[in-house]
Amino acid sequence: MLYFAWVRERVGVAEETIDLPPALVTVADLLDWLATRSPGHAAALSDRSAVRVGVDQDFAGFDAPIAGAREIAIFPPVTGG
């Protein structure tokens, strides 16, 4: 798991290695589970419209599968200029 920007600040770490429970199938399942790990995780993930997720360096929707993922990143929306 990689966390960027204010997500990292709220979670308290930039990255962590996690063995995911087999019941987690989608990005949404993962976010729900992560929110239970600590108050910081809960704060970072309380507003799902404020976070984006990348699975193996590709943007992923909340319904995207996570099976076999080697890297999952959570970050705020990205804007260009």
N, C-alpha and C positions, 0 to 999 in steps of 0.2 A: 504494500500500500504506500502510495506517495501522496503527500498533502502539500498544497501550494498556497501562498499568500495568506489571507486571514484565516483560511481553513487550517493551515499549519499552526498558526498562532493559537487558535482556540483548542485544537486537539493537543497541542503541546509538544509534538514531534514532527519532523519532516518526513519520516518514513518508518514503517514497521513491517516486520514479517509476521504473517498471520496464517495459521492453518484454519481454513474456513470450514465450518460445519457443512456436511454434505447436503443438508436441507436447503441451503442457499442456492437458488437457481438463477435469479436475475439481479441486475444492478439494484433494483428497488429492494429486493430481499437483503442484499448486502448492506445497503444504507440503513435499513431498519435495524439490522443486527449490530452494525457499528455504533449506532446511536445509543445502544445499551452498554457499551464498553466503559464509558466514563462520562462525567458531567461535561467535559470538554468536547467529546465526540457528539454528545447530545446537542450542545450549543451550536456546534459547527453545522450539524445536519438538520436543525429544526425547521429550516425553510428550504425545501427542495428546489424551489424556483431560483434560489440564489447559488446553486452549485451545478457544476458540469462534471461529467465523468469520462475518463478515457480508459479503454480496455486495450491493453497491448498497443498503446500509442495511437488508437483510433477513437474519435468521439463516439460515445455510446449513449443511447437513450435508456431510460429507467427500466424498460422492458427487455433490454439486451441480455443475452445469456452470459454468464461468467465462467462456465465450465472450461477448464484448461487454461484460464488466463494466467499469465506469468507476471503481469504488472497491471495494477489498477490505480489510477490517479484521480484525485478529487480536487477541484479547483473552482474559483469563481468564474463567471462568464468572461470571455475574452472579447475585447473590442479592438478594432483597428483604427488607425487615424490617417 
